[in-house]
Amino acid sequence: MASKFLGVDGQYHTEGSFLGVDGRYHPKGSFLGTDGKYHPAGSFLGADGKYHRKGEFIGADGKYHPKGQFIGQDGKYHPAGSFAGRDNGYHEQGAFLGQDGKYHPKGCFLGSDGKYHFAGSFLGTDGKYHSPGSFLGTDGKYHPKGSFLGVHGRYEESEGLAQQERRNQNGVDC
């Protein structure tokens, strides 16, 4: 664990951090750019007048791209490790072609319901697949991870969690 020190602002900061001219603490190695902002070590001022992360490069399209990207047969840039599938689309490294003829992210699996589900999903006592971390509530229903029993005795969950659970049950996006 990194050692910490008490700063002039009364908060603890990681050893090596420093107080910048803007009155805020910045990580070791950060530097003040010509734009008056602090940037991570290794960043550089690009030809476009903006700061870019170490390893980024100017592509044939004149734009900056993250380290490792490449131009695919479609003429677009893709993340390192991605590949062109039989469907002529590019997919993340580790994706696989399922029995349904579609590509699915690494770790997805074909459930007994004939649909693909996210890694870590499980078959509940209700016969449906549930997202990792979902739990069986006192009401006898499954609820997404992060749900809680509200003051009115009903489980409450954020809209995003509920939508993810429904997508997983329907085998969508996997």
N, C-alpha and C positions, 0 to 999 in steps of 0.2 A: 504494500500500500504506500502510495506517495505521501511524503510528509507535507504538512500544511503550515502556513504562517498566518498570523493575524494582520490584516491589512489596515491601512488608515481609514478605510470605510467601515471598520468594525466587523468585517466578515472574514472567514478563513479562505485562503486561496492556496492552490497547489504550488509547492516549492518550485521556483524558477519563473513563476508568473511575475509580471512587472506592471507597474502603474504607468499607463500611457498618458500622453499630453491631453487626452480627452477626459482624464479623470477616472477611467475605468481600468480594471485589471485585464491583461491579455496573456494567453499561453506563451510559454517559453518559445522563442524562435519566431514569433510574430513580428511583423515589421510595419512601419507606417508608410503607406504608399503615397504616390503623388496626388492621389485623389483625397487625401486626408483621412482615410480609413485604414484600419489595421487588417492585415491579411496573413494567412498561414505561411509558415516557412516553406520555401520552394515555389510559392506562387510567382507569377511573372506578369508583367504588363504586356498584353498582346497588341498586335498591329491595329486592332479595333478600338484601342484605348481603354479596354477593360482588363481587370486582373483575372487570371485563369489559374487553375490548380496545376501543380507539378504533373508533367506527363501529358497534358492536353496538347493537341496538335491541330493545325489548320488543314482541313480536308480539301479535296478537289472542289468542293462546293463553296469554299471560301469561309466556312464557319469552323468554330473550334469544336472539337469532339474529345470525349474522355479517352484516356490511354487505353489502348487495346481494341478500339473499334475498327471495323473494316468495312469496305464497300462490297455489298453483295451483288449477285447477278442482276438484281432489280435496280441497281444504281444508287441504293440508299445505304446509309451507315447502320451497322448493327453491332450490338455488344459482343465483346470477345467471347468465344466459346459457343455462340449461337450457330445454328445450322439451317440450311435450306431443306425443308421437308418435301415429301412427295406432292404436297398440295401447293408447292411453289411459294409458300410462306416461310418466314424465318421464325425459329423457335429457340427458347432458352436452352442452354446446355443442360443435358439430362432429361429433357422432355422426351416422351415416347409416343409412338403411334398405337392407339388403342384398338380394340376389336371393333369399335364403332367407326373406325376410319378417321378419327380426329386425333389431334395431338393434345397431350395432357402434361401438366407440369410434373417434374421429378417428384416421386413420393406418392403421387395419387394412386389409388387402387380401384379395381373393379369389385364392387360390392355384390352381395348375393341378390340384390335387387336389379342387377344388370346395368347400374349406373356407376360412373367414376366419382370418387369422393376424395377430399383433401387428406393428406397424410395425417395420421393421428386420430381420424374420425373413428367413431365406434358405433356398433349396432346396439341400440337401446332396447329395453324390454318392450317398448311399443312397436318394435319391428322397423323403425326408421333409423337412418344414420344421423349422428349428431357430431357437430364440430368439436375439435379437441378442447377440453376444459369444460364442456357443457356438463350440467349436473341435473339429477332428478330432484325436483323440489318437493316440499311437503304437500303440494297440491297434486302430486302424481304426474306432473308434466315435466319435460326436459326444458331447461333454460340455458341460454348462452353464458359462457364464462363472463364474469363481471356483473351478472344480474344480481339483484338484491331484493329481499322481502321488504316491501314498502310499508308505510304506516297504516295502510288500509287493508293489509293482509294479502295483497297481490304482489307478484313478482314484477319488478320494473327493470327494464333494460334499455340501453341506448338504441336508437333506430338502426345504427350501423351493425350492431351485434345481431339483432333480430334478422336483418336482411342477409347477413352472412350465413346464419343458421339455415334460413330458407333455401339459399343457393346450394348449400351443401346437401340438404335433404333432397333437392331436386336434381342434384348431379350437374348443376350448371357451373360454368367457369372452371371446370376441373378436367 
